[in-house]
Amino acid sequence: RSTKNPVVSDEEAGHEAGYVGLLCVTSSAFLFGLIAALVKFIGMNVYVILQARGTLQWIFSLVAVYAFVSAPSTVAKFFGESRHRPILLLRAGLYWSFLSLFWGSLAHMPVGDATALVYCAPLFTAFFAWLLLGEKVQPSYFGSLTLNLVGVGLITRPAFLFGDSGTDRTVSIAEYNIGAIFACGSAVVGGLLPVLVRKSKECHWATVTHVTDLCSGAIFTPVALTVITLRQEYGVGPDDDAPGIWVGLQDPNKLLLLLLLSVLGFAGLGLQTYGYQRERAARASAMNFL
């Protein structure tokens, strides 16, 4: 018994598995769009949302691993085979960074503006796929990608392209620029994630999500929350006058929204991982624009 997926290569996957991969990535992009809107609507500290999400999704991933993964050992079942673990840990750290930057940008700029920037990630995916996986990227890919970028820009009409006319600008230029930097950083990191999934495509999707959620809920986010709490406690840095980071946890409505966000996040991450394991990184990443 092993942690391998039934499909482990492009040749074995065939066209049918490729179409399934594209469908999964497209569905995950839709769910992540809903999640971004929820993060903006909830309005709580980004790292508190990340902590709630990481903890709940880790519980969901435990159930998924028990239900779907067969392995020769318990360690391999939950953390993959030894050759996959460095990539899984790296992906977990980068995925947490991607969410932190993306959701952090939502606190500084409108959702449409942040989305337009973050959805430049397929450009970086094509480059990383060529550099690290040796995938050939056809010239038509960039033409299609350009049209998709134009379409996203026309729909979201970000202020950095269309100006502020007709919009209710509630943030300063400096704050908006911070959000833009976060969003661009998220796009670069997000462009590398599909490549890492492809490099660990023999590892079951449930194991991949388990490692990602465990690292987020037990390591990365608690460290970030500890740093923020200490900064507020001792009045160090820009957070000294900020409200308590736990504000909102007493609101039952926001707790329900956090649960919904976590369910959508688990489904989105699972679909995204499963999809990228079955289709070339550059081609699948372009489906995010749909």
C-alpha positions in Angstrom: 0.0 0.0 0.0 1.2 3.5 -0.8 0.3 7.2 -0.8 0.5 7.4 -4.6 -2.5 8.8 -6.6 -3.9 6.5 -9.3 -2.5 9.0 -11.9 1.1 9.9 -11.6 2.2 11.3 -14.9 1.0 13.3 -17.8 1.2 10.3 -20.1 -0.8 8.1 -17.8 -3.3 10.9 -17.1 -4.4 11.4 -20.7 -6.9 13.9 -21.9 -9.7 12.8 -19.6 -7.6 13.3 -16.4 -6.3 16.6 -17.9 -9.9 17.9 -18.3 -10.7 16.8 -14.8 -7.7 18.7 -13.5 -8.8 21.9 -15.4 -12.3 21.6 -14.0 -10.9 21.2 -10.4 -8.6 24.2 -10.7 -11.5 26.3 -12.2 -13.8 25.3 -9.3 -11.1 26.1 -6.8 -10.6 29.6 -8.3 -14.4 30.2 -7.9 -14.2 29.2 -4.2 -11.2 31.3 -3.5 -13.0 34.3 -5.0 -15.8 33.7 -2.5 -13.3 33.3 0.3 -11.6 36.7 -0.5 -15.0 38.4 -0.4 -15.7 36.7 3.0 -12.3 37.8 4.4 -13.1 41.4 3.4 -16.7 41.2 4.8 -15.6 39.6 8.2 -13.2 42.4 8.7 -11.2 40.7 11.5 -7.4 40.5 11.9 -6.0 38.5 9.0 -3.9 36.3 11.2 -6.9 35.5 13.5 -8.8 34.4 10.4 -5.8 32.4 9.3 -5.7 30.7 12.7 -9.3 29.8 12.7 -9.1 28.6 9.1 -5.9 26.5 9.7 -7.3 24.8 12.8 -10.6 23.9 11.3 -9.2 22.8 8.0 -6.6 20.7 9.8 -9.5 18.8 11.4 -11.2 18.4 8.0 -7.9 17.1 6.5 -7.5 14.6 9.3 -10.9 13.1 8.4 -9.9 13.1 4.7 -6.6 11.3 5.3 -8.3 8.7 7.4 -11.0 8.2 4.8 -9.0 8.3 1.5 -5.2 7.7 2.1 -3.6 4.3 2.3 0.1 4.1 3.3 2.6 1.6 4.7 3.1 3.6 7.8 1.2 6.3 9.8 4.0 8.8 9.2 3.7 8.3 5.4 0.0 8.5 5.6 -0.1 11.9 7.3 3.2 13.5 6.1 4.0 11.7 2.8 7.0 9.6 1.9 10.4 10.9 2.9 11.3 12.1 -0.6 8.1 14.3 -0.7 8.4 15.9 2.8 10.8 18.7 2.0 8.6 19.8 -0.9 5.4 19.5 1.2 6.9 21.6 4.0 8.1 24.2 1.5 4.7 24.3 -0.2 3.0 24.7 3.2 5.2 27.7 4.0 4.7 29.3 0.7 0.9 28.7 0.7 0.7 30.4 4.1 2.7 33.3 2.8 0.4 33.5 -0.3 -2.7 33.7 1.9 -1.1 36.2 4.4 -0.1 38.5 1.6 -3.4 38.2 -0.4 -5.6 38.6 2.6 -3.4 41.3 4.0 -3.8 43.3 0.8 -7.6 43.2 1.2 -7.2 45.3 4.4 -5.5 48.0 2.3 -7.3 48.0 -1.0 -10.6 47.0 -2.7 -11.2 43.3 -3.4 -11.3 44.0 -7.2 -7.9 45.7 -7.2 -6.3 43.0 -5.1 -7.8 40.3 -7.3 -6.6 41.9 -10.5 -3.0 41.9 -9.2 -3.0 38.5 -7.5 -4.4 36.9 -10.7 -1.2 37.8 -12.5 0.1 34.6 -10.8 -0.2 32.5 -14.0 2.5 34.6 -15.6 4.9 33.5 -12.9 3.6 29.9 -13.0 4.6 29.6 -16.7 8.1 30.9 -15.9 8.6 28.6 -12.9 7.1 25.6 -14.8 9.6 26.2 -17.6 12.5 26.7 -15.2 11.8 23.9 -12.7 9.7 21.4 -14.5 10.9 21.8 -18.1 7.4 22.4 -19.3 7.1 23.8 -22.8 4.9 27.0 -22.9 3.4 27.7 -26.3 3.3 31.3 -27.5 -0.4 31.1 -27.8 -0.5 30.7 -24.0 0.7 34.2 -23.5 -1.7 35.6 -26.0 -4.6 33.9 -24.2 -3.3 35.0 -20.9 -3.0 38.6 -22.0 -6.7 38.6 -23.1 -7.6 37.1 -19.8 -5.7 39.8 -17.9 -7.5 42.5 -20.0 -10.8 40.9 -19.2 -10.1 40.8 -15.5 -9.1 44.4 -15.6 -12.2 45.5 -17.4 -14.4 43.7 -15.0 -12.7 44.7 -11.8 -11.6 48.2 -13.0 -8.8 48.5 -10.5 -8.1 52.1 -9.4 -4.4 51.8 -10.3 -5.4 51.5 -14.0 -8.7 53.4 -14.2 -8.2 56.1 -11.5 -10.5 57.0 -8.6 -13.3 58.6 -10.6 -16.7 57.2 -9.7 -15.3 55.2 -6.8 -15.4 55.8 -3.0 -11.8 55.9 -2.0 -11.6 55.1 1.7 -7.9 54.5 1.9 -4.9 56.7 1.5 -2.5 56.4 -1.4 0.2 55.1 1.0 -2.1 52.5 2.4 -3.2 51.5 -1.1 0.4 51.1 -2.2 1.1 48.8 0.7 -1.9 46.7 -0.4 -0.5 46.6 -4.0 2.9 45.4 -2.7 1.2 42.7 -0.7 -0.9 41.6 -3.7 2.1 41.6 -6.1 4.1 39.5 -3.6 1.2 37.1 -3.3 1.1 36.7 -7.1 4.8 35.8 -7.3 4.4 33.2 -4.4 1.1 31.9 -5.9 2.8 31.4 -9.2 5.3 28.9 -7.6 2.7 26.9 -5.8 1.4 24.9 -8.8 4.9 23.9 -9.6 5.5 22.5 -6.2 2.3 20.5 -6.4 3.5 19.0 -9.7 6.8 18.0 -8.1 4.9 16.1 -5.4 2.1 14.8 -7.6 2.6 11.2 -6.4 1.5 12.3 -2.9 -2.2 12.0 -2.2 -4.0 15.4 -2.2 -5.4 14.8 1.3 -1.8 14.3 2.7 -0.7 17.5 0.9 -3.6 19.5 2.5 -3.0 17.9 5.9 0.7 19.1 6.0 -0.4 22.6 4.7 -3.1 23.0 7.3 -1.1 21.6 10.2 1.8 23.9 9.5 -0.5 26.9 9.2 -2.6 26.2 12.3 0.2 24.9 14.6 3.4 26.7 13.5 3.2 29.7 11.1 0.1 31.5 12.3 0.7 31.1 16.1 4.2 32.5 15.6 2.7 35.5 13.7 0.0 36.1 16.4 2.6 35.9 19.2 4.8 38.5 17.5 1.8 40.8 16.9 0.6 40.4 20.5 4.1 41.2 21.9 4.3 44.3 19.7 1.0 45.5 21.0 1.8 44.6 24.6 5.0 46.6 24.6 3.9 49.3 22.1 6.5 48.5 19.5 5.9 49.2 15.8 2.8 50.4 14.0 0.4 48.1 15.9 0.7 50.0 19.3 -2.5 52.0 18.7 -4.4 49.2 16.8 -7.4 47.5 18.4 -7.1 44.1 20.0 -6.4 41.5 17.4 -9.1 39.2 18.9 -11.9 41.7 18.3 -14.8 39.9 16.6 -14.5 36.4 18.1 -17.3 37.2 20.5 -19.7 37.7 17.6 -21.6 34.5 16.8 -22.3 35.6 13.2 -18.6 36.1 12.5 -17.8 32.7 14.0 -20.3 31.1 11.6 -18.7 33.0 8.7 -15.3 31.7 9.8 -16.7 28.2 9.7 -18.1 28.7 6.3 -14.8 30.2 5.1 -12.9 27.2 6.4 -15.2 24.7 4.7 -14.8 26.6 1.4 -11.1 26.9 2.0 -10.7 23.1 2.5 -12.7 22.3 -0.6 -10.8 24.9 -2.6 -7.4 23.7 -1.5 -8.3 20.1 -2.1 -9.7 20.8 -5.6 -6.7 22.9 -6.5 -4.2 20.3 -5.3 -6.0 17.5 -7.1 -6.3 19.6 -10.3 -2.7 20.7 -10.5 -1.5 17.1 -9.9 -3.3 16.1 -13.1 -2.6 18.9 -15.5 0.4 20.9 -16.5 1.0 23.8 -14.2 1.0 26.6 -16.7 -2.1 25.4 -18.5 -4.1 24.7 -15.3 -3.1 28.0 -13.7 -4.7 30.0 -16.6 -8.1 28.6 -15.6 -8.0 30.9 -12.6 -9.2 33.7 -14.8 -12.6 31.9 -15.4 
